[in-house]
Amino acid sequence: MAVPKRRKTRSKMRMRRAHWRVSPPTYSSCPQCREPKLPHRVCSNCGHYAGRQAVETE
């Protein structure tokens, strides 16, 4: 099995980890109430998903 002969330097390790940043969540608007919601999730405001009432809300 291959094993590294030398330890990775600090700069090489930081170069590799430079792209680990977290991207902000993307939002889409609900077609019923136009509130922002996460894609592929039930709208927390009106309870609709895929054009139908999925969850009863008050």
C-alpha positions in Angstrom: 0.0 0.0 0.0 1.3 3.5 -0.9 2.4 5.6 2.0 3.7 9.2 1.8 7.4 9.3 2.3 7.4 13.0 3.5 5.1 15.1 5.5 3.0 17.7 3.4 4.3 21.2 4.0 2.0 23.7 5.7 1.7 25.7 2.4 0.8 22.7 0.3 -1.8 21.6 2.9 -3.3 25.1 3.0 -3.4 25.3 -0.8 -5.4 22.0 -0.9 -7.8 23.3 1.8 -8.3 26.7 0.1 -11.5 25.5 -1.6 -13.2 24.0 1.5 -15.3 27.2 2.1 -19.0 26.8 2.8 -21.4 28.3 0.2 -24.5 30.0 1.4 -27.8 28.0 0.9 -29.7 28.7 -2.2 -33.3 29.8 -1.9 -36.2 29.6 -4.4 -39.6 31.3 -4.1 -42.7 29.4 -3.3 -45.1 29.5 -6.3 -48.1 29.9 -4.0 -47.1 32.6 -1.5 -43.8 33.8 -3.1 -42.0 33.4 0.3 -38.3 32.2 0.0 -37.9 28.5 0.8 -35.2 25.9 0.3 -35.6 23.9 -2.9 -37.2 20.5 -2.7 -38.7 21.3 0.7 -42.3 22.0 1.8 -42.9 25.7 2.2 -42.9 26.6 5.9 -45.3 29.5 5.3 -48.1 28.0 3.4 -47.4 24.2 3.5 -47.4 23.6 -0.3 -45.1 21.3 -2.2 -45.2 20.3 -5.9 -48.5 22.2 -6.5 -50.5 20.6 -3.7 -51.1 21.1 0.0 -48.6 18.8 1.7 -48.8 20.1 5.3 -51.7 21.8 7.1 -50.7 25.2 8.4 -52.6 27.9 10.3 
